[in-house]
Amino acid sequence: MNSETLGEPTRRDFLYLTTGMAAVVGGAAVAWPFIDQMRPDASTLAMASIEVDVAAVEPGMSLTVKWRGKPVFIRNRTEKEIEDAKAVTLSDLKDPVARNANLAADAEATDIARTAGEGKENWLVMIGVCTHLGCVPLGESGEFGGWFCPCHGSAYDTAGRIRKGPAPENMAIPLFSFVSDTVVKVG
């Protein structure tokens, strides 16, 4: 009896096995550069979050910072701006959803749901991009005293909620938190 009839490995089995292993290793070596290029580069990872010192931002002032290639408006609202935003009834809003990444996706667009929360209602942090075509709205403008996008006439109130114009949604609020009384971490 020879080794092929007993089921023992032959030289041909060994060649099949080593050829298959070489093909797998070669395929992985060819595929790795394509897989590796899908990872975010170092500059993107560095911009995953930023910390902003807002100690010098007095009530009524705004600060614009760049995060992930987009402008982020940080506004210290005045008491009048807060009162005006609280006075708006939800049924008057075009978009009744808060669009706040810090809250549930279906949270209502109340004034407090658009801000840093209890005790910090004066702080508004939002991505400064018009939700119509991606323009950057002008601050402290428009008939609602918030932001106005002159490109197509979208007007936002002092809480960044769309009130008039073609924009379909409120300006988005990114993940953010206060790491101290004067430092905001975005991202």
N, C-alpha and C positions, 0 to 999 in steps of 0.2 A: 504494500500500500504506500502511496505517496502522500505528501503533506497536504495536498489540495483536497483529497477525499476525507481527511480527518478533521478539517476545519481549522488547521493551524495556519498562522499568518505566513504569507509568501512574500517574495521580493516584490511582486506586483502590488500587494496590499500596502506594503511599506511605501512604495512610490506614490500610490494614490493618496495616502495619508499626508505625506510630506508636501506633495504638490498642493493639496487642499489647504494646508496650514500656510504655505507660502502665499497662496492667493488671498487668504483672509488678512494676513499681515500687510500685504501689498495694497489691498483695498482700503484698509484702515489708514495706511500712510498717504494714500491719494485723497481720501475723504477728510482727513484731519484739517487741512488748511481751510476748507469750505466751512466746516463746523466752527472752527476757531474764529473766523472772521465775523460770526454772528454775535459774539460777545460785545458788550458796550466798551468803548475805549476809555482810557483813563480820564480824559477830560469830562466825559459824561458821568462817570462814577463820582468824580469830584463834585459835580453839580447836583448830586442826588439830594442834598440838603444844604441849606445855608443858614447862618445865624446873623441876625441884623440887630444892631444896637439902636433902639428907638428912644433913648433918653432925651435927645435934643428935639424930638418931634412934639411940639406944643399942640394943644387943642386947636383944631382948625387947619392944621398943617398935614401935608402928605409927603410920603417918601416913595420913590419908585426904585425898585431893585430888579436885577435880572436873575431869573431862576429858570433853568432848563431852556434857555433861549427865549423866554417870554418875560414881559414886564409884569411885576407884581406890585400892586398898589397897597401901601400900608398907610392907613389914615387914622389919625387921632381925631375923632369927631367931636364937635362942640355939643353942648347940652341941647341947643336948638335943633341941630341936625338929628340927634337921637330922638327928640320929641316928635319932629316931623315924620321920621321913619316909623315910630311906634303908632302914630295916628292913622296910618294907612290901613284900610281894611283889606283882608286877603282877597275878597271878591273884586277889588279894584285892580288886582295885579294880572298882567298878561300870563306870567308864569308863577303858579302858586307853590312851586317846589324850591326848597332852600338852595340846592346845588352846592352843598357844603360837604366836602370830603371827610370832615370830622364827625358828621352825623349820619343817621340812616338815610338811604337814598330817597325815601319818600317823605322826609321831614318838610313841614310847611315853611314857607318863606317869611316867617315872622322876623321882626327886627333882631331879636335875641338869637335866632337860629342863623343869622347872617354875620354875627360878630364873634368875638373871642369868648363870649359867655358871661355868666353872672359875675359881677364885680369888674368886668373889663368890657362892658357894652360899648365903650367909646372907641375901642380898637376894631377896625375893619381891615382884613387882609384878604385880597382877592386877586386873581389873575386878571390883569388889565387888558383884556382882549374882548372886543365887541363880538357878541355871539352871532352876528349876522354874517359878516364876511371876514372877520379876523383883524379889523383895524384896531388902533389904539385910541380909545376915547379920551377926550379932554376932561380934566378934573374941574370940579366946582363950576360946571357949565350946565346949560339946558334949563328947561322950565321947572325941573324938580330939584335943582340945586345939587345934583350929584355929578354924574358924568354924561357927556354928550358926544356922540360919534357924528362928526359933520359929513362923513361920506354919504350916508343915506338917511340921517336924521334920527337915529335911535337915541332915546333919552332914558337914563337910569336915575333912580332916586339916591338919597344919601346912604342907603344900605346896599347899593349896587344891583337893585332889582329893576328889570326892564319895565318901563311904564308906557312908552310910546315909541312907535317906529317899527321897522321891519325885523328887528332882532327877535328871535323866538324864545330865548332863555335868559335868565339872570346870569350875571357874570359869575364864573366859577370861583369857589373858595377852595384853595389847596389844603392839604394836611399841614397844620401848623400848631405850634404850642409856644407858650411863654416859658423859657427855661429859667428866667429870673424876672424881676419886675420890669426890667428895661431891655431884655433881649428876647427876640422872637426867632424861633427856629422854624423855617419853612421847608417842608419835605419830610 
